[in-house]
Amino acid sequence: MVQLQEDAATLDSLGYQIIAIGTDLPEKIAETEKKWGIGFPMLSDPDLRAAHAYGVAYRQEGKSGLPVPAVFIVDTDRHVQFEYVNPRYQVRLGRDVLLVAARGLAH
């Protein structure tokens, strides 16, 4: 999230809006926003409805489900133009890759 905050101004100048979705409850998300100075909307998805809708949630024995970290660039017609999904949660999308993709898709 902090990396996205660092790139928020650049993405905004390209016409993008960042929206983050996490599994924490709204109270915890508010704490995170305050702690890290997050300036974009962070939404709560504790029951994984959004994660399942985007196909980035999986079931694990003994748990209701886990999200896979993912990044999507969605156009104003709600079509996914770019996606990054990696079930290895330690491997995140690099800032440079996101910015190249965003610049390439910007009108």
Buried (B, 14 or more C-beta within 10 A) or exposed (E): BEEBBEBBEBBEEEEBEBEBBBBBEEEBBBEBBEEEEBEBEBEBBEEBEBBBEBEBBBEEEEEEEBBBBBBBBBEEEEEEEBBBEBEEEEEBBEEEEBBEBBEEBEE
